[in-house]
């Protein structure tokens, strides 16, 4: 399993998490709705922004293509724990930030 490249620094200020426990909710004709678990693990989707130089951006693009859809080890910037993650749809949106490039992407982990 590959590792997240160290040169692709995640900017914590733009970091967000969305938790999906996979609960399926069924409304009843009367009374309380019923709920059941659809997944055995929780899926956490993380909106992240990375900061790279032009050279690092090119290296990251090559890394992303080589690891498309694959799981990799990644250190969560919030709790510092190493987790398995993958890029959602292997998509990234680049924008210029001074002499650097910012890449907006989503990562997902199982917890």
Beta strands, then each sheet from edge to edge (+ up, - down):
strand 1: 2-3
strand 2: 9-10
strand 3: 16-20
strand 4: 23-26
strand 5: 34-37
strand 6: 43-52
strand 7: 72-75
strand 8: 82-97
strand 9: 100-110
sheet 1: 1+ 7+ 8- 9+ 6- 2+
sheet 2: 1+ 7+ 8- 9+ 6- 3+
sheet 3: 4+ 5-
end
